[in-house]
Every structure is written in structure tokens, then in C-alpha cells.
Amino acid sequence: MELYHLKTFLAVAEEGRLSRASERLFISQPSVSAHVKALEEELGLGLFRRSSKGMRLTPEGEVLLEHAREALNAVQRITVKARSLRQDVRGKLRVALNTDSSFLRVSRLAALMGERHPQVELGLTLSVSGRIVESLRAGEVDAGFVFQENDPEDFEFLRLCSFRLLIMGPAAWRERIENADWEDLARLPWIWTPPPCLCYQLGEDMFKRRKLSLTKTIEADNEQVVNDLIMAGKGVSLVREDEALAAEAAGTMVRWEGGCVPQYAYLVYSHSRADDALLLALRSVVAEIWQDADVPVPCGAVCASPCADDPA
């Protein structure tokens, strides 16, 4: 049994599909399948039931899943302890990004880490908030940037800034957007995101509270793709305020003035690794980079109209 067998087992169990586990682990789908098969043969047990709907854990798989997590966490603790015994900051630091690098100030992060901790190798991956949290649980990344604060018992969150999401549509739809009420908005074609993405959860809640269902036409998990589709006239969606206002000024998008969704950006890492020298170095650098960010304020103080997440 190899550690990568356990990592693959955990990824398939959490994702429910070989294809998604493959994307998460950055290995081919046949390799994922081979790892699962090898582990099942090693243990002499079937771990999954395979069907057209995906991979579901068997009762035996359910029992062994927690043991796999414990084993991977134990390996991680050994690495952290060894680093603290060396009393230096070195090694590979894997950081997941949930949005574009300019917003997250990644160039400044790389410059400062290289200047202060030259023995640290920075590895960056692009994902979405929900998947980043799962990757942290699985030990696949060391830290990440997210737009939501979940499971404070398990994770440490460093708040970086506040921002807003605006409802934006194609510039050619100006009259339809500007005169729309909530029911009109729901009937428009929406460019949507996968469930692990923050915008999916926010949008679902926003319309469910008003007992409305969205007309979803396209799914995309990349902000730039969403923005390009809006500008191409394919639908409306939630857009981060800085990008939305730039597009509005350029005449490529139009804003719905009925409200906005206030949010925060965070750096997140496992609570169990709060004393890890690598993560302490990262936290210090990130805190310095974001010290000039706007002080978070209640959304009502910055919105000209009621927020989209306020009760109707």
C-alpha cells in the first residue's frame, strides 16, 4: 500500500466520480482507476460501488475512509514536526488560488516569499473555494484563498478584504436588465457555476428565498470564461465588483441596480498546522501584503440599493 493509493481513495470518495478525482489530483483517469483497484486488491475488499451515477462507497469503504484520513493526517504531522525541529523555513508550499492572480496579489506574494524565504518553493494551483477546502482536508494543498468561511473548528481564516458581487448582463440587454425585477431576472438565461463555487451557493440562496428558480443555460467554473460569455451576449451572472465596474466603463456589460452580494476574501489553512513554520511564514507575508486593504464595512454603507442577500 502506498500513500498515493490512500490519497486517490480519499479523492474518489469525496468527489464521487473518477473524472473529478482525476482533475483534483492532476493525474489521468486510468491512473485513478488503477490506484483504486490496487488498493482494493491489497485490502481484499470492495471500496466502491460503480454505477452510471458515479462511485459510491461500500459499507466497508465508509469505515476505512476515516482511517485513510487519519493516516494521511499522521504523515502530514510528521512533516510539520520535522520542519519545526529543523527550525528553518524550507520546503514546498502549495497554495490554491480561487480567482485571478492580480486580485489575490500573487506577484507581490511570490516576490516577498522569494526575498524572505529563498528556500521555500511556491507551488500555485487554480481551483474554486469549495474544492480548496476539500483539498486542504486531503492534504493536497497547504493553504488557499477562498471567499467563504466554513468549519472554523478545523481551519484558520485570515480575513483579507471585503468586496461585492454585482449582477451583470450583456450591454445589449441594457433595457431588459435595468427594468427587471426579481422574477424578470430569474427568467433571463444565467451563466452558472458548479456547486463547489461560491457563486453557485449565493445565487441559489438568493433566488430560493424569493421562491424563484433560475433559468440556467451554461455552466463554467472560471471567472474569465463567465465574463467573456456575458460580454458575448449569452446570459447574466454574478461578477466581482472590480471586474464588473471595469466592464461597465468599457461598455461591454450592464449592471442590475437592484442590489449586490457582500463578501470577504480569506487565506485559509488547517488549524492543526497553525504552528507550522511554512504556514507562519506565509501568513506573515500575506498579512503584510493585505494590510492596506479597505477596512471591511457593512454592505449597507457601500450599496446604493438593498443587497441581493437581504430578505425580499
LOSE-346215 format. One record per residue (C-alpha): residue in three letters; y, z, x; residue number from 1. Coordinates in steps of 0.02 Angstrom, whole numbers, plus 50000, padded with zeros to 5 digits. Layout:
<kedos>
<'ALA',<Y,Z,X>,NUM>
...
</kedos>
This chain:
<kedos>
<'MET',<50000,50000,50000>,1>
<'GLU',<50172,49951,50066>,2>
<'LEU',<50343,50016,50015>,3>
<'TYR',<50394,49843,49957>,4>
<'HIS',<50248,49848,49833>,5>
<'LEU',<50325,50004,49755>,6>
<'LYS',<50500,49929,49754>,7>
<'THR',<50433,49775,49664>,8>
<'PHE',<50335,49882,49541>,9>
<'LEU',<50494,49979,49500>,10>
<'ALA',<50600,49821,49481>,11>
<'VAL',<50475,49737,49363>,12>
<'ALA',<50457,49896,49260>,13>
<'GLU',<50646,49912,49239>,14>
<'GLU',<50686,49728,49213>,15>
<'GLY',<50537,49685,49102>,16>
<'ARG',<50520,49509,49172>,17>
<'LEU',<50460,49436,49337>,18>
<'SER',<50608,49316,49342>,19>
<'ARG',<50736,49457,49328>,20>
<'ALA',<50645,49563,49456>,21>
<'SER',<50645,49412,49572>,22>
<'GLU',<50835,49395,49555>,23>
<'ARG',<50861,49580,49582>,24>
<'LEU',<50752,49588,49739>,25>
<'PHE',<50809,49419,49809>,26>
<'ILE',<50630,49359,49829>,27>
<'SER',<50533,49220,49743>,28>
<'GLN',<50445,49246,49577>,29>
<'PRO',<50273,49208,49653>,30>
<'SER',<50306,49344,49782>,31>
<'VAL',<50347,49469,49645>,32>
<'SER',<50187,49423,49555>,33>
<'ALA',<50088,49439,49716>,34>
<'HIS',<50159,49612,49753>,35>
<'VAL',<50112,49674,49580>,36>
<'LYS',<49937,49602,49594>,37>
<'ALA',<49912,49679,49766>,38>
<'LEU',<49968,49850,49705>,39>
<'GLU',<49855,49840,49551>,40>
<'GLU',<49707,49794,49662>,41>
<'GLU',<49748,49935,49784>,42>
<'LEU',<49757,50063,49644>,43>
<'GLY',<49615,49991,49540>,44>
<'LEU',<49723,49997,49384>,45>
<'GLY',<49816,49876,49274>,46>
<'LEU',<50000,49922,49281>,47>
<'PHE',<50071,49794,49159>,48>
<'ARG',<50027,49703,49000>,49>
<'ARG',<50085,49523,49016>,50>
<'SER',<50145,49426,48864>,51>
<'SER',<50267,49289,48815>,52>
<'LYS',<50397,49427,48791>,53>
<'GLY',<50382,49489,48969>,54>
<'MET',<50299,49631,49064>,55>
<'ARG',<50265,49798,48980>,56>
<'LEU',<50195,49949,49069>,57>
<'THR',<50021,50008,49027>,58>
<'PRO',<49998,50194,48994>,59>
<'GLU',<49936,50210,49173>,60>
<'GLY',<50088,50114,49235>,61>
<'GLU',<50203,50233,49140>,62>
<'VAL',<50125,50382,49228>,63>
<'LEU',<50133,50303,49401>,64>
<'LEU',<50312,50241,49381>,65>
<'GLU',<50388,50414,49409>,66>
<'HIS',<50277,50440,49562>,67>
<'ALA',<50338,50274,49632>,68>
<'ARG',<50518,50329,49607>,69>
<'GLU',<50481,50495,49693>,70>
<'ALA',<50400,50407,49841>,71>
<'LEU',<50548,50288,49865>,72>
<'ASN',<50671,50431,49849>,73>
<'ALA',<50574,50530,49980>,74>
<'VAL',<50587,50384,50102>,75>
<'GLN',<50773,50374,50069>,76>
<'ARG',<50793,50561,50102>,77>
<'ILE',<50704,50543,50269>,78>
<'THR',<50827,50406,50320>,79>
<'VAL',<50977,50510,50266>,80>
<'LYS',<50913,50664,50359>,81>
<'ALA',<50881,50565,50517>,82>
<'ARG',<51058,50496,50512>,83>
<'SER',<51132,50671,50494>,84>
<'LEU',<51026,50733,50641>,85>
<'ARG',<51097,50592,50749>,86>
<'GLN',<51271,50650,50698>,87>
<'ASP',<51340,50475,50705>,88>
<'VAL',<51381,50337,50583>,89>
<'ARG',<51271,50186,50609>,90>
<'GLY',<51153,50076,50512>,91>
<'LYS',<51164,49951,50371>,92>
<'LEU',<51272,49996,50221>,93>
<'ARG',<51227,49894,50066>,94>
<'VAL',<51368,49885,49940>,95>
<'ALA',<51358,49794,49772>,96>
<'LEU',<51513,49710,49700>,97>
<'ASN',<51535,49690,49513>,98>
<'THR',<51686,49574,49517>,99>
<'ASP',<51784,49462,49636>,100>
<'SER',<51816,49524,49812>,101>
<'SER',<52006,49510,49801>,102>
<'PHE',<52015,49633,49656>,103>
<'LEU',<51900,49754,49747>,104>
<'ARG',<52000,49737,49910>,105>
<'VAL',<51842,49691,50006>,106>
<'SER',<51932,49610,50153>,107>
<'ARG',<52026,49773,50186>,108>
<'LEU',<51863,49870,50166>,109>
<'ALA',<51775,49760,50294>,110>
<'ALA',<51921,49771,50416>,111>
<'LEU',<51935,49961,50409>,112>
<'MET',<51747,49991,50418>,113>
<'GLY',<51736,49875,50568>,114>
<'GLU',<51881,49962,50654>,115>
<'ARG',<51824,50141,50624>,116>
<'HIS',<51636,50124,50617>,117>
<'PRO',<51587,49974,50725>,118>
<'GLN',<51403,50023,50723>,119>
<'VAL',<51393,50003,50535>,120>
<'GLU',<51331,49836,50469>,121>
<'LEU',<51407,49798,50299>,122>
<'GLY',<51297,49705,50175>,123>
<'LEU',<51379,49643,50015>,124>
<'THR',<51294,49579,49856>,125>
<'LEU',<51365,49521,49690>,126>
<'SER',<51298,49594,49527>,127>
<'VAL',<51358,49675,49365>,128>
<'SER',<51392,49858,49327>,129>
<'GLY',<51230,49897,49232>,130>
<'ARG',<51118,49815,49361>,131>
<'ILE',<51210,49900,49504>,132>
<'VAL',<51166,50071,49433>,133>
<'GLU',<50983,50020,49419>,134>
<'SER',<50987,49953,49597>,135>
<'LEU',<51054,50122,49655>,136>
<'ARG',<50911,50210,49566>,137>
<'ALA',<50787,50095,49651>,138>
<'GLY',<50864,50120,49823>,139>
<'GLU',<50905,49935,49838>,140>
<'VAL',<51090,49967,49873>,141>
<'ASP',<51182,50117,49945>,142>
<'ALA',<51340,50108,49840>,143>
<'GLY',<51427,49994,49718>,144>
<'PHE',<51584,49956,49622>,145>
<'VAL',<51569,49975,49433>,146>
<'PHE',<51679,49975,49278>,147>
<'GLN',<51589,50116,49187>,148>
<'GLU',<51545,50297,49221>,149>
<'ASN',<51364,50336,49173>,150>
<'ASP',<51243,50476,49216>,151>
<'PRO',<51363,50593,49310>,152>
<'GLU',<51216,50710,49343>,153>
<'ASP',<51136,50578,49454>,154>
<'PHE',<51286,50488,49527>,155>
<'GLU',<51453,50522,49610>,156>
<'PHE',<51601,50420,49545>,157>
<'LEU',<51763,50393,49640>,158>
<'ARG',<51895,50326,49519>,159>
<'LEU',<51996,50187,49599>,160>
<'CYS',<52116,50119,49468>,161>
<'SER',<52145,50085,49284>,162>
<'PHE',<52159,49911,49210>,163>
<'ARG',<52145,49821,49043>,164>
<'LEU',<52034,49685,48970>,165>
<'LEU',<52125,49561,48859>,166>
<'ILE',<52053,49444,48728>,167>
<'MET',<52092,49268,48788>,168>
<'GLY',<52063,49094,48718>,169>
<'PRO',<52098,48914,48770>,170>
<'ALA',<52282,48865,48773>,171>
<'ALA',<52244,48726,48649>,172>
<'TRP',<52193,48857,48521>,173>
<'ARG',<52362,48945,48525>,174>
<'GLU',<52391,48939,48337>,175>
<'ARG',<52214,48995,48296>,176>
<'ILE',<52223,49140,48420>,177>
<'GLU',<52399,49201,48383>,178>
<'ASN',<52372,49205,48194>,179>
<'ALA',<52196,49278,48200>,180>
<'ASP',<52141,49443,48126>,181>
<'TRP',<51978,49530,48173>,182>
<'GLU',<51874,49426,48052>,183>
<'ASP',<51951,49266,48118>,184>
<'LEU',<51913,49320,48296>,185>
<'ALA',<51731,49356,48254>,186>
<'ARG',<51710,49181,48182>,187>
<'LEU',<51777,49095,48337>,188>
<'PRO',<51649,49039,48468>,189>
<'TRP',<51629,49176,48601>,190>
<'ILE',<51578,49160,48782>,191>
<'TRP',<51468,49313,48806>,192>
<'THR',<51388,49409,48948>,193>
<'PRO',<51212,49482,48973>,194>
<'PRO',<51178,49661,48911>,195>
<'PRO',<51196,49745,49083>,196>
<'CYS',<51376,49682,49094>,197>
<'LEU',<51514,49799,49037>,198>
<'CYS',<51599,49665,48929>,199>
<'TYR',<51441,49647,48826>,200>
<'GLN',<51439,49831,48779>,201>
<'LEU',<51626,49840,48748>,202>
<'GLY',<51628,49686,48638>,203>
<'GLU',<51476,49738,48538>,204>
<'ASP',<51552,49909,48502>,205>
<'MET',<51724,49836,48465>,206>
<'PHE',<51660,49723,48326>,207>
<'LYS',<51518,49834,48261>,208>
<'ARG',<51645,49969,48221>,209>
<'ARG',<51729,49842,48108>,210>
<'LYS',<51560,49789,48035>,211>
<'LEU',<51579,49615,48106>,212>
<'SER',<51459,49503,48202>,213>
<'LEU',<51516,49387,48341>,214>
<'THR',<51482,49202,48350>,215>
<'LYS',<51405,49192,48524>,216>
<'THR',<51388,49016,48592>,217>
<'ILE',<51373,49030,48782>,218>
<'GLU',<51310,49169,48897>,219>
<'ALA',<51373,49188,49076>,220>
<'ASP',<51365,49336,49198>,221>
<'ASN',<51503,49277,49315>,222>
<'GLU',<51687,49308,49277>,223>
<'GLN',<51746,49146,49357>,224>
<'VAL',<51622,49047,49253>,225>
<'VAL',<51683,49136,49095>,226>
<'ASN',<51865,49098,49139>,227>
<'ASP',<51826,48916,49177>,228>
<'LEU',<51737,48897,49009>,229>
<'ILE',<51885,48972,48916>,230>
<'MET',<52005,48852,49001>,231>
<'ALA',<51885,48708,48960>,232>
<'GLY',<51903,48750,48775>,233>
<'LYS',<51727,48818,48749>,234>
<'GLY',<51772,48987,48672>,235>
<'VAL',<51858,49155,48686>,236>
<'SER',<51810,49308,48787>,237>
<'LEU',<51869,49469,48869>,238>
<'VAL',<51964,49437,49031>,239>
<'ARG',<52028,49560,49161>,240>
<'GLU',<52216,49580,49139>,241>
<'ASP',<52272,49514,49309>,242>
<'GLU',<52170,49354,49286>,243>
<'ALA',<52222,49339,49103>,244>
<'LEU',<52408,49351,49138>,245>
<'ALA',<52396,49226,49282>,246>
<'ALA',<52306,49102,49169>,247>
<'GLU',<52433,49131,49030>,248>
<'ALA',<52577,49098,49151>,249>
<'ALA',<52491,48939,49209>,250>
<'GLY',<52472,48882,49028>,251>
<'THR',<52281,48874,49033>,252>
<'MET',<52242,49022,48918>,253>
<'VAL',<52324,49108,48771>,254>
<'ARG',<52317,49295,48734>,255>
<'TRP',<52273,49378,48569>,256>
<'GLU',<52410,49506,48546>,257>
<'GLY',<52311,49620,48430>,258>
<'GLY',<52251,49740,48564>,259>
<'CYS',<52167,49769,48730>,260>
<'VAL',<52025,49870,48805>,261>
<'PRO',<52073,50002,48937>,262>
<'GLN',<51952,50026,49081>,263>
<'TYR',<51932,50105,49252>,264>
<'ALA',<51857,50044,49415>,265>
<'TYR',<51745,50161,49517>,266>
<'LEU',<51648,50172,49677>,267>
<'VAL',<51476,50244,49635>,268>
<'TYR',<51334,50314,49741>,269>
<'SER',<51188,50432,49717>,270>
<'HIS',<51228,50618,49703>,271>
<'SER',<51077,50654,49814>,272>
<'ARG',<51162,50558,49956>,273>
<'ALA',<51334,50637,49941>,274>
<'ASP',<51319,50711,50118>,275>
<'ASP',<51253,50550,50197>,276>
<'ALA',<51365,50505,50346>,277>
<'LEU',<51364,50321,50297>,278>
<'LEU',<51424,50357,50121>,279>
<'LEU',<51551,50485,50177>,280>
<'ALA',<51624,50352,50291>,281>
<'LEU',<51627,50225,50151>,282>
<'ARG',<51706,50346,50028>,283>
<'SER',<51842,50392,50153>,284>
<'VAL',<51887,50210,50186>,285>
<'VAL',<51883,50161,50002>,286>
<'ALA',<51992,50310,49954>,287>
<'GLU',<52120,50260,50083>,288>
<'ILE',<52121,50078,50028>,289>
<'TRP',<52150,50127,49846>,290>
<'GLN',<52273,50269,49873>,291>
<'ASP',<52418,50155,49824>,292>
<'ALA',<52337,50104,49659>,293>
<'ASP',<52429,50137,49498>,294>
<'VAL',<52405,50312,49429>,295>
<'PRO',<52291,50297,49275>,296>
<'VAL',<52389,50317,49114>,297>
<'PRO',<52336,50322,48930>,298>
<'CYS',<52317,50146,48863>,299>
<'GLY',<52445,50178,48726>,300>
<'ALA',<52578,50193,48861>,301>
<'VAL',<52548,50017,48925>,302>
<'CYS',<52493,49921,48771>,303>
<'ALA',<52621,49846,48655>,304>
<'SER',<52492,49850,48515>,305>
<'PRO',<52341,49957,48467>,306>
<'CYS',<52196,49948,48587>,307>
<'ALA',<52044,49848,48537>,308>
<'ASP',<51934,50001,48555>,309>
<'ASP',<52039,50106,48435>,310>
<'PRO',<51966,50130,48260>,311>
<'ALA',<52016,49994,48139>,312>
</kedos>
